[in-house]
Amino acid sequence: MAVITKVVTRLNTDGKSYIAGSGDGIVTVLGKPASRKIWLLNAQTMVVEQVITSLKNGHYLFSGLNPNSEYLVMVRDYKRELEPFAWDYVTPANDLTIDEQQALWQTWQ
């Protein structure tokens, strides 16, 4: 039996708010940058807004976010060796345009 799922990502195309993993905010496993799935949940409703995977260098970018919302960012270890890690009540930044966000993303590739 095959199961096919559809992922719906709600984007705020009017806004330019984002949450990015840069500097000390990258995904790490045992102190080293790592690629892992990251869940973005609305901190008030706990609805999953987006699911992405960080790059091998630990960087990630959630874009198109509501600037008036707070979010829970959670990373889990698929190897089940470590407990999940979360940042709660994260407010998106809005200091970069969408084009600047994409340029930043390209520098991390």
C-alpha positions as CSV (number, residue, x, y, z in Angstrom):
1,M,0.0,0.0,0.0
2,A,1.3,3.4,-0.9
3,V,0.5,6.5,1.2
4,I,0.7,9.8,-0.6
5,T,0.6,13.0,1.5
6,K,0.2,16.6,0.5
7,V,2.1,19.3,2.4
8,V,0.5,22.7,2.5
9,T,2.7,25.6,3.5
10,R,0.9,28.8,4.4
11,L,3.0,31.8,3.3
12,N,2.4,35.4,4.2
13,T,3.3,36.9,0.8
14,D,2.5,40.4,2.0
15,G,5.2,40.2,4.7
16,K,8.9,39.6,4.6
17,S,9.4,38.1,8.1
18,Y,11.6,35.1,8.6
19,I,13.4,33.0,11.1
20,A,16.9,31.9,10.1
21,G,19.6,29.7,11.6
22,S,22.8,31.7,11.5
23,G,25.6,32.5,14.0
24,D,24.9,30.5,17.2
25,G,21.4,29.6,16.0
26,I,22.4,26.8,13.6
27,V,21.5,23.2,14.1
28,T,24.2,21.2,15.8
29,V,24.6,17.7,17.0
30,L,27.2,17.2,19.7
31,G,28.7,20.6,18.9
32,K,29.0,20.1,15.1
33,P,26.8,21.6,12.4
34,A,24.2,19.1,11.2
35,S,21.3,18.5,8.8
36,R,18.1,17.7,10.6
37,K,14.3,18.2,10.2
38,I,13.0,21.4,11.8
39,W,9.4,22.0,12.7
40,L,7.9,25.5,13.0
41,L,4.8,25.7,15.1
42,N,2.6,28.6,15.9
43,A,3.4,29.2,19.6
44,Q,-0.2,30.0,20.5
45,T,-2.1,27.4,18.5
46,M,0.6,24.7,18.2
47,V,-0.3,24.3,14.6
48,V,2.6,23.2,12.4
49,E,3.3,26.0,10.0
50,Q,6.3,24.6,8.1
51,V,8.7,21.7,8.2
52,I,12.1,22.1,6.6
53,T,15.5,20.4,6.8
54,S,18.6,22.3,7.7
55,L,21.6,22.3,5.4
56,K,24.7,20.1,6.3
57,N,26.3,23.3,7.7
58,G,23.3,23.7,10.1
59,H,21.8,26.7,8.5
60,Y,18.0,27.0,7.8
61,L,15.5,29.6,6.8
62,F,11.7,29.8,7.4
63,S,10.3,32.6,5.3
64,G,6.9,34.2,4.6
65,L,6.0,34.4,8.3
66,N,3.5,36.5,10.1
67,P,5.5,39.3,11.8
68,N,2.8,39.5,14.5
69,S,3.1,35.8,15.5
70,E,5.4,34.0,17.8
71,Y,6.8,30.5,16.9
72,L,8.2,27.4,18.4
73,V,11.1,26.0,16.5
74,M,11.9,22.4,17.2
75,V,14.6,20.0,16.0
76,R,14.5,16.3,16.5
77,D,17.4,13.7,16.2
78,Y,16.3,11.1,13.7
79,K,18.9,8.8,15.1
80,R,17.1,8.9,18.5
81,E,20.4,9.5,20.3
82,L,19.5,13.0,21.6
83,E,16.5,14.7,23.1
84,P,14.6,17.2,20.9
85,F,15.7,20.8,21.2
86,A,13.4,23.8,20.9
87,W,13.4,27.6,20.9
88,D,10.1,28.9,22.1
89,Y,8.3,32.2,21.5
90,V,10.6,33.2,18.6
91,T,9.6,36.4,16.9
92,P,10.4,36.6,13.2
93,A,12.9,39.1,11.9
94,N,11.9,41.6,9.2
95,D,15.2,43.4,8.5
96,L,15.7,41.7,5.1
97,T,13.6,41.8,1.9
98,I,12.6,38.5,0.4
99,D,15.4,39.0,-2.2
100,E,17.9,39.6,0.5
101,Q,16.7,36.5,2.4
102,Q,17.2,34.4,-0.8
103,A,20.7,35.9,-1.3
104,L,21.6,35.0,2.3
105,W,20.3,31.5,1.7
106,Q,22.5,31.2,-1.4
107,T,25.6,32.2,0.6
108,W,25.0,29.2,2.9
109,Q,24.8,26.6,0.1
